[in-house]
């Protein structure tokens, strides 16, 4: 399972590094020690936490739109994957935004999508394409 540095988790959650550190110190967001004593967050824990805080946000949390494009890309963390024999439903929490994509099970399997995986939802019209960027180690 991938792990995320404090700064990566902060970017995915749409908060500051200090906020993530405070959550970790308060025990709200579990951390792990990586080689070299670097503190990181397990991808599954981050996914669950992202889904929890998104559910707690009040209505109207999003700021007004100041710019948009024909193609939008939302980097986030996979919070849920439901597979059946042919299709998969993939949920991504990108800051305050929850993006849901329906795709073939084969695509979800090939991308290795599961809770805790970093992914990018590329939105064009009514279609959502999920991409998995290379994770810097």
C-alpha positions, 0 to 999 in steps of 0.5 A: 500500500502506498504511503504519503508524506505530510505535504502530499496528504495536505495537498490531497486534503486541501489543507496546510501541512501544519493542519495535517501535523496537528491532526496526526499529533492529536491522533485523528490521522494515524502515521507510520515511520518509514526508513530514515525516520520519515513520518508518512500516512498509510494510503488506506488511512488517508482515504478513510480520513478524506472521506470522513472529513468530506462528509463533515463539511458544511453545505456551501464549503466550496469557494466561488468558481474563478476559472474553469477549463474544458478539461478538468483534472482532480488529483485525489485519493481513491476512497472506495472501489466496488467491483462486479463481474464486468464493471467497477465504481471508483470514488476519489476524494480530491480535496472537498470534491468527491468524484465517482467514475464507472469503468470496466472492472478490467480497467480498474484492475489494470490501474490497481485501483483500491482505497488509498491509491493516488489517482487523477480524475480527468473530467470531460463533459459527462465522462470521467477518466481515471489516471494513476500518476507515478508516485515519487519515492 
